[in-house]
Amino acid sequence: MKYALIGCGRIAVNHFKAAVNNKFEIVAICDIIPEKMDELLDKFDIENKDSIKKYTDYKELIENEDIQLASIATESGNHAEIALFCIEKDVHLIIEKPMAMNIDDANKIIELSKERNIKVSACHQNRFNVAIQKLRNAVESNRFGKISHGSIHVRWNRGKSYYDQASWRGTWEQDGGALMNQCIHGIDLLRWMMGDEIEEIYGMTRQQFHDYLEAEDLGMAVVKFKNGAIGTIEGTTNVYPQNLEETLYIFGENGTVKIGGKSTNDIDVWDFADETEADLENKGLKEETSNVYGNGHTSLFRDVMEAIRDDREPYVDAVAGRNALEAVLSIYKSQKTGEVVKLPLENFASTDMKGEF
């Protein structure tokens, strides 16, 4: 698999490591700051490192190199523009979250990729967490029976030093706030587990402590799913003094599950009416991770490689990326209008929130 990485910032290490773990042929990397590429490569001891080409212009990379798959890990506001260019050039993609900053661009990515039969995966790697996979199997096996409600709590800490690392963070044009950047993985999981189809959302956001940003550091919402279940969302970067948890709850007539840990990687509660021996083993499961990004990137990259080979949709496809984005933007719109937002969402962008705080 001939691969290129576009964007060499904070999350790029996970993308590069996943490419190495899957034995991709890493042809080139790209960043507008040359030093970032050197810093990234210095973190890896791999053969043929010197043969990896470096570009400061992603268009030159795509046009000059024979690339099958690229991943986009730039600032969020550039994801859609780069993705649409790559799809036009028949390059398959893994797009770091969020896949776009407005709903129209997300829909364009889906439509163009289908038109050209290009595989696009939104990088919601937590779907591959061991605990999440076990929960998904329980949902698909209807072990919960009728689902009553569920919730996601992303209670993390981000201070000024984090935002000082990159000027685009916390801006409406390039990033959004806690919901878009930190909580979107959890929102993806909640929506996926609760039937995916949302009828309406009512949300509130605030900027409590981060007055040097444009966007929110706290967001909460109530979600009405089409299947009758209710969901709640809490996402914040205001937890003192460090990341506390990313916790997903699902409550059904025949089961209760709590997935906890710093990034939904531990099983804290696992109770079902039809308990099996496997259930007993699941209780107390903990997946060790080196950081809050978890271990899922390698599995996601492998799946995309197999999707290209087998000509099927990736496990986490572009529609999944659009759905997570839609939920976040709906909360933003609800905050802006003070009203319940009915889905599907149309014609709304993060930049519509400029001046909110």
Secondary structure by P-SEA (a helix, b strand, c coil): ccccccccccaaaaaaaaaaaacccccbbbbccaaaaaaaaaaccccccccbbbbccaaaaaacccccbbbbbccccaaaaaaaaaaaabbbbbbcccccccaaaaaaaaaaaaaabbbbbccccccccaaaaaaaaaaaacccccccccccccbbbbcccccccccccccccccccccccccaaaaaaaaaaaccccccccccccccccccccccccccccccccccbbbbbbbbcccccccccbbbbbbcccbbbbbbccccccccbbbbccccaaaaaacbbbbbbcccccccaaaaaaaaaaaaaacccccccaaaaaaaaaaaaaaaaaaaccccccccccccccccccccc
